[in-house]
């Protein structure tokens, strides 16, 4: 029997300090960085939501899931908010798929391959490429919500890698993409104006 696609959550809780402005509202292609992420994620999941402090209107059908913890403590807080939100609405859902708000080329088979790799309801599946892991691209068990909330009560506990070190984790590797502009990491994320410019050049040949 085919598994139902997971719910998806875009983590947009970062402060965008190196970019100089709110990343998700920046022009990208025919829309914004956010609309690019939504277009890439929506076909892979059952529902789409966005986490973070938002300064723009979300498209119809896209839910806003604010942090449950104060002071923007990082992406793990966004994961927690998504897990709590999902468990309160869909008790039959086992996993939540998360992606960041600034990686416009992430794979179109992300959800399918992470779901296939998750060997059980307690397994976290995360993406990797070029020998690096990308834990913000993760399939998270809803059952971890209470454990994650307790972990985050300690203000020293903010790093995803530290938290994942305590969990059952499987990693799925994607290949780099060869283009006429050079190798493209499908999980390329944009933190600076220079990286944004580079991504726009890739977009011309890798729509």
Secondary structure, 3 states (H helix, E strand, C coil): CCCCCCEEEEECCCCCCCCCCCHHHCEECCEEHHHHHHHHHHCCCCCEEEECCCCCCCCCCEEEECCCCCCCCCHHHHHHHHHHHHHHHCCCCCEEEEEECCCCCCCCCHHHHHHHHCCCCCCEEEEEECCEEEEEEEEEEHHHHHHHHHHHCCCCCCCHHHHHCCCCEEEEEECCEEECCEEECCCCCCCCHHHHHHHHHHHHHCC
